[in-house]
């Protein structure tokens, strides 16, 4: 069995066929029962770039800076399974040394 098909819808402004400025992107998966992921924030040349929030299907999310599609710069990452939030700097989706793990959630999506 192959990978389920995945596609997305981007709502916002486009320049030369690429998302630009503040937009919302919702990912859809073809396989039944799969959750939904989304990004809301700034885009540049069709990539997540600037301030935004990425919500994963398992309930975790990252809020903060993005660069060329990566979690990059200051931000925080919340995991509801252990009710902990990583706070600090990220470099291409990786937590940099010096990030702090704190109890609880800093921001509630709802």
N, C-alpha and C positions, 0 to 999 in steps of 0.2 A: 504494500500500500504506500503510495507516494505522500508527499507533504500536502496538507490542505492548501487550497488557493487562498491568497490573502490580497486584499485590495484596500484602498482608502478613498475617502471623500474629503476634499479640502474646501472649506468655505472661507472666502476672503478675496483679496485683491491679487491679480496676476499681472506680471510684467514679462513680456516675451515668453509666455507660456509657463513661467515659474511663479510659485507663491511668493508674495513679497509683502512685508509689513505684518500687521496683526492678523492671524488666521486661526482657524480651528480645523484639525485633521482627525478624522475618526477612522479607525482601522476595522475592517470586517473580515471574518474568516468564513470560508465556505463550509467547514466541518460543523456539524450540529453539536451544540453543547459547549463550544468554545466561547470564551469570554471576549470582551471587547476592550481595545486599548485606544487611547486618544492623547493628542497633544493640543494644547491651547497656548498660543503665545506668538512671539515674533519669528518671522521667516526672512531669509535672504537667499536669493537664487534657488528657491525651492527647498531649502534645508532649514531645519530648526536652528535659529541663530539669533541670540539676544536673550531676553527674559521670557520664561515660559514654564509650563508644567506638563509633565508626561505621566499619564495614569496607566499603569499596567493592569492586565486582566485579573491578576491575583490580589488586587487591592493595594499594592505598594505604589508609591509615586515619588517622583523627583520634581522639586520646584527650585528654580534658580536660573543660572546662566547656561546657555547652550552655545556651541560654536561649531559651525559646519556639520550639524546633525548629531553632535556628541554632547553629553552632559559635561560641561567644561567651565570652570570658574567656581565662584561661590554659590553654594546651594545646600539643600538638604534632601534626604532620602528617608521616607517613612516606610516601615514594615509593620503591618497590622498583626502579623502572626506573633511577634514578640513585643508589640507595642513600644518599639524603640525607633529613634530618629538619629540618623547620622547627620552631623552638621559640620561643614567645612568646605574645603576646596576639592574639586574634581578635575581630573585630567583625562580627557577622552574616555568617559564613562567609568573611570577608576577613582576610588577615594584616595586622596593624597595623604601622606603622613601628617599627623596633627589633627585629623578629623576627630570630633568628639561624638561619642554615643551617649544619648540622653534618654531618659524614660519618657514615654508618652508621645503625643502627636503635637506638632507645632501649629498645624493648619488643618482645618476640617474642610474637605472638598464640598460638602453640602451646604 
